[in-house]
Amino acid sequence: MSVEVTRILAEWVHALRFEDIPDRTLQCAKEQIVGIIAATYAGSRSTASAPLYAALRDWEDRPESTVVGAGFKSSMRHAGMANAFAAQILEWEDYLLSQHTGASTVPTALAVAEAAGASGRDLLTALVAGNEVSGRTGQAYIKSRLYTNSCPNHQIDAALVAGKLLGLDATALTDAVGISCFPPMTQCFAGWFSPTKGMVTGAPVYAGISAASLAAHGFKGFRAIIEHPDGFSNAIFERYELEVMVEGLGEDWRTDTHSPKLYPCCGWLDALVDSALDLLRENAIDWRDIEEVLVRCPTVTLLLSKPVDELVALIEEIAASDYLTSTALFFNSTYPLAVAIADGELTEAQFSKERMVDAELRPLFERIRFTADPFLDKREMDEGVNAGEVTFRFKDGRSLSRFTEAMRGSYQNPIDIRDKLYVCTRNILDDAQRQELLDTVMGLDALDDVKELTTLLA
């Protein structure tokens, strides 16, 4: 018999109270809000975001929710969409075990909570509910072609987060999911090379908030949409495990695996960038003296590898195009590591068209050698933690190595969230503004109205 996933999730989300959530989980949720707001600020300055903001201004929707970093408000569904887009566009969004979650759940929660006049406790409760659902649906779908950072399961979590904040009962929440998940979204991966990549989370957030609003007005959806043989899961995913979506709700808190990404690139590369930057910080190294960069990494990281001639051709194509973005380089194994070694950091600045075409980088591409270590793969897949080793071999015969067992920022190697807030907003906010934002988020449970937070985000 099929598991009644839609009903079970809706009833659990409806019943969840702030008092049910452990302190550790609430702290992780607050740090997740800070990390996603930071990524959204950074994404708001992307050239891909400007036309979206222009369209929202032209539509002149009811100004009920803040578009972060843009200086105006729009409807909750359009503000949620825009903020999810900006959080996603630079591949700088946070994630949980098995699922990139924050770029969907946080923008949804912020936009709907502001529009509904919700309290900080309401926002945190809805956010945690969305994380728990998204973490489980992401894990249930992970063996399919669309996984970890794809849009389909966000149609579920966005609808439930929005519905929770709009006060829907359990039945109406199943309606919201039924509306949001019909029709089911998929994506053309070629579109990741263009600004549409931000719609990985932007589109399902728009769908989820719209669906919850419709359900609040009595619109009905199919109430077994997730699990039905002709429903959402079967329409998109070739393999999935319904039981995984509902196991451990309220006991195994997925929010506790919150992992803020420190670098705007694929998470499979994070441990390698950590290793390289640690070597640079701890030693007086001129990268031009490096003869070879030897990399030991999980097999899965090699999926991102391209021959150097293809990488150079890709860079030239991006640089000459008026619609291709640097997203393809976020998912290349060589470019992020090379430019991090050359610049001593990895931020959005390293992916500008001016930087990527610098001929000085080309010889460094040739010096990087990857070796797969299958023993690192199991932890990658089971725990969502990336590991890897970088060795610099110098022209004078010396060598230096660094192994990173768990990438910095992962739940097994946590960071101070202020580090991410700083690097993402260093050219946008000043120190006083960052501190006020951090203090307000950390005190969310004392706020009667989340507008005390969202007024800081324009």
Backbone hydrogen bonds, N-H to C=O, Kabsch-Sander energy under -0.5 kcal/mol:
donor,donor_aa,acceptor,acceptor_aa,energy
5,V,3,V,-2.4
8,I,4,E,-2.5
9,L,5,V,-2.9
10,A,6,T,-2.1
11,E,7,R,-2.8
12,W,8,I,-2.3
13,V,9,L,-2.8
14,H,10,A,-2.4
15,A,11,E,-2.0
16,L,12,W,-1.6
20,D,17,R,-1.4
21,I,18,F,-1.5
26,L,22,P,-2.1
27,Q,23,D,-2.4
28,C,24,R,-2.1
29,A,25,T,-2.2
30,K,26,L,-2.3
31,E,27,Q,-2.3
32,Q,28,C,-2.3
33,I,29,A,-2.1
34,V,30,K,-2.1
35,G,31,E,-2.6
36,I,32,Q,-2.6
37,I,33,I,-2.6
38,A,34,V,-2.4
39,A,35,G,-2.2
40,T,36,I,-2.5
41,Y,37,I,-2.6
42,A,38,A,-2.2
43,G,39,A,-2.6
44,S,40,T,-2.0
45,R,41,Y,-0.7
45,R,42,A,-1.2
46,S,43,G,-1.4
49,S,46,S,-1.3
50,A,46,S,-0.9
52,L,48,A,-0.5
53,Y,49,S,-2.3
54,A,50,A,-2.2
55,A,51,P,-2.1
56,L,52,L,-2.3
57,R,53,Y,-2.4
58,D,54,A,-2.0
59,W,55,A,-2.1
60,E,56,L,-1.1
61,D,56,L,-0.6
64,E,62,R,-1.8
64,E,74,S,-1.4
65,S,74,S,-2.5
67,V,72,F,-2.3
68,V,66,T,-0.8
69,G,457,L,-3.2
70,A,67,V,-2.1
71,G,67,V,-0.6
71,G,458,A,-0.5
72,F,67,V,-0.6
74,S,65,S,-2.5
79,A,75,S,-3.2
80,G,76,M,-2.2
81,M,77,R,-1.9
82,A,78,H,-2.6
83,N,79,A,-2.7
84,A,80,G,-2.3
85,F,81,M,-2.4
86,A,82,A,-2.4
87,A,83,N,-2.2
88,Q,84,A,-1.3
89,I,85,F,-2.2
90,L,86,A,-0.5
91,E,88,Q,-2.1
92,W,87,A,-0.5
95,Y,259,S,-1.6
96,L,99,Q,-3.1
99,Q,96,L,-2.0
100,H,148,T,-3.2
101,T,99,Q,-0.7
104,S,101,T,-2.1
105,T,101,T,-2.2
106,V,102,G,-1.8
108,T,104,S,-1.7
109,A,105,T,-2.5
110,L,106,V,-2.8
111,A,107,P,-2.3
112,V,108,T,-2.4
113,A,109,A,-2.3
114,E,110,L,-2.0
115,A,111,A,-1.9
116,A,112,V,-2.5
117,G,113,A,-0.7
117,G,114,E,-0.7
118,A,113,A,-2.6
120,G,447,L,-2.4
121,R,447,L,-0.5
123,L,119,S,-2.3
124,L,120,G,-2.5
125,T,121,R,-2.4
126,A,122,D,-2.4
127,L,123,L,-2.6
128,V,124,L,-2.6
129,A,125,T,-2.2
130,G,126,A,-2.3
131,N,127,L,-2.5
132,E,128,V,-2.6
133,V,129,A,-2.0
134,S,130,G,-3.0
135,G,131,N,-3.1
136,R,132,E,-1.2
137,T,133,V,-2.9
138,G,134,S,-2.6
139,Q,135,G,-1.4
140,A,136,R,-2.5
141,Y,137,T,-1.6
142,I,139,Q,-1.0
144,S,141,Y,-2.0
147,Y,145,R,-0.7
148,T,98,S,-0.5
149,N,147,Y,-3.6
154,H,151,C,-1.3
155,Q,151,C,-0.6
155,Q,152,P,-1.8
156,I,153,N,-1.2
157,D,153,N,-1.6
158,A,154,H,-2.2
159,A,155,Q,-0.8
160,L,156,I,-1.9
161,V,157,D,-2.7
162,A,158,A,-2.4
163,G,159,A,-2.4
164,K,160,L,-2.4
165,L,161,V,-1.8
166,L,162,A,-1.6
167,G,164,K,-1.0
168,L,163,G,-2.4
173,L,169,D,-2.1
174,T,170,A,-1.7
175,D,171,T,-1.8
176,A,172,A,-2.5
177,V,173,L,-2.2
178,G,174,T,-2.5
179,I,175,D,-2.5
180,S,176,A,-2.8
181,C,177,V,-2.5
182,F,179,I,-1.4
189,F,187,Q,-0.7
191,G,188,C,-2.1
192,W,189,F,-1.7
193,F,190,A,-1.7
194,S,191,G,-1.7
197,K,191,G,-0.5
197,K,194,S,-1.8
198,G,195,P,-1.6
199,M,196,T,-2.2
200,V,197,K,-2.0
201,T,198,G,-1.0
202,G,198,G,-1.8
203,A,199,M,-1.5
205,V,201,T,-1.9
206,Y,202,G,-2.0
207,A,203,A,-2.3
208,G,204,P,-2.9
209,I,205,V,-2.5
210,S,206,Y,-2.2
211,A,207,A,-2.5
212,A,208,G,-2.3
213,S,209,I,-2.1
214,L,210,S,-2.3
215,A,211,A,-2.7
216,A,212,A,-2.1
217,H,213,S,-0.9
217,H,214,L,-0.9
218,G,215,A,-1.8
219,F,214,L,-2.4
225,I,222,F,-1.0
228,H,224,A,-1.9
231,G,228,H,-2.7
232,F,225,I,-3.0
233,S,226,I,-1.2
234,N,228,H,-0.5
235,A,231,G,-1.4
236,I,232,F,-1.1
236,I,233,S,-0.7
237,F,233,S,-2.6
241,E,140,A,-0.9
242,L,240,Y,-0.5
244,V,241,E,-0.6
245,M,241,E,-0.7
245,M,242,L,-1.1
246,V,243,E,-1.4
247,E,243,E,-1.0
249,L,246,V,-1.0
251,E,248,G,-2.3
252,D,248,G,-2.5
253,W,251,E,-0.9
254,R,252,D,-0.9
256,D,253,W,-1.4
257,T,254,R,-2.3
258,H,255,T,-1.6
259,S,95,Y,-2.5
265,C,91,E,-0.7
265,C,263,Y,-1.9
266,C,330,F,-2.6
269,L,266,C,-2.2
270,D,267,G,-1.0
273,V,269,L,-2.1
274,D,270,D,-2.8
275,S,271,A,-2.4
276,A,272,L,-2.4
277,L,273,V,-2.8
278,D,274,D,-2.5
279,L,275,S,-2.0
280,L,276,A,-2.0
281,R,277,L,-2.5
282,E,278,D,-2.1
283,N,279,L,-0.8
285,I,283,N,-1.4
287,W,285,I,-0.7
289,D,286,D,-2.9
290,I,287,W,-1.6
291,E,393,R,-2.7
292,E,393,R,-2.0
293,V,367,R,-2.7
294,L,292,E,-0.6
294,L,391,T,-2.8
295,V,293,V,-0.5
295,V,369,R,-3.1
296,R,389,E,-2.6
297,C,295,V,-0.5
297,C,371,T,-2.1
301,T,298,P,-1.1
302,L,298,P,-0.6
302,L,299,T,-1.4
303,L,300,V,-1.4
304,L,301,T,-1.8
305,S,302,L,-1.5
310,E,307,P,-0.6
311,L,307,P,-2.1
312,V,308,V,-2.7
313,A,309,D,-1.9
314,L,310,E,-2.3
315,I,311,L,-2.5
316,E,312,V,-2.3
317,E,313,A,-2.1
318,I,314,L,-2.6
319,A,315,I,-2.7
320,A,316,E,-1.6
321,S,317,E,-0.7
321,S,318,I,-1.0
325,T,193,F,-3.2
328,A,325,T,-0.6
329,L,326,S,-1.5
330,F,326,S,-0.9
330,F,327,T,-1.1
331,F,327,T,-0.9
331,F,328,A,-0.5
332,N,329,L,-1.3
333,S,304,L,-1.8
338,A,334,T,-2.6
339,V,335,Y,-2.8
340,A,336,P,-1.9
341,I,337,L,-2.0
342,A,338,A,-2.2
343,D,339,V,-2.4
344,G,340,A,-2.3
350,Q,347,T,-1.1
351,F,348,E,-1.7
352,S,349,A,-1.2
356,M,352,S,-2.5
357,V,353,K,-1.2
358,D,355,R,-1.5
361,L,358,D,-1.9
362,R,359,A,-0.8
364,L,361,L,-0.7
365,F,361,L,-1.5
366,E,362,R,-1.2
367,R,363,P,-0.7
367,R,364,L,-0.8
368,I,364,L,-0.5
368,I,365,F,-1.1
369,R,293,V,-3.1
371,T,295,V,-2.4
373,D,297,C,-3.1
376,L,373,D,-2.2
377,D,374,P,-1.1
378,K,374,P,-0.7
380,E,376,L,-1.3
381,M,377,D,-2.3
382,D,378,K,-3.0
383,E,379,R,-2.4
384,G,379,R,-0.7
384,G,380,E,-0.8
385,V,379,R,-1.1
388,G,404,T,-2.0
389,E,296,R,-2.7
390,V,402,R,-2.3
391,T,294,L,-2.6
392,F,400,L,-3.1
393,R,292,E,-2.7
393,R,391,T,-0.6
394,F,392,F,-0.5
394,F,398,R,-2.8
395,K,289,D,-2.2
397,G,394,F,-1.9
400,L,392,F,-2.1
402,R,390,V,-2.0
404,T,388,G,-3.0
405,E,403,F,-0.6
407,M,386,N,-1.7
409,G,413,N,-2.9
410,S,407,M,-2.2
413,N,410,S,-1.9
417,I,415,I,-0.6
419,D,416,D,-2.5
420,K,416,D,-0.6
421,L,417,I,-2.2
422,Y,418,R,-2.4
423,V,419,D,-2.3
424,C,420,K,-2.3
425,T,421,L,-1.3
426,R,422,Y,-0.9
428,I,425,T,-2.3
429,L,425,T,-2.6
434,R,430,D,-2.4
435,Q,431,D,-2.3
436,E,432,A,-2.3
437,L,433,Q,-2.4
438,L,434,R,-2.6
439,D,435,Q,-2.8
440,T,436,E,-2.2
441,V,437,L,-2.3
442,M,438,L,-2.5
443,G,439,D,-1.1
444,L,441,V,-1.8
446,A,443,G,-2.0
447,L,444,L,-2.2
450,V,118,A,-2.4
452,E,449,D,-1.9
453,L,450,V,-1.9
454,T,450,V,-2.4
455,T,451,K,-2.1
456,L,453,L,-1.9
457,L,454,T,-1.5
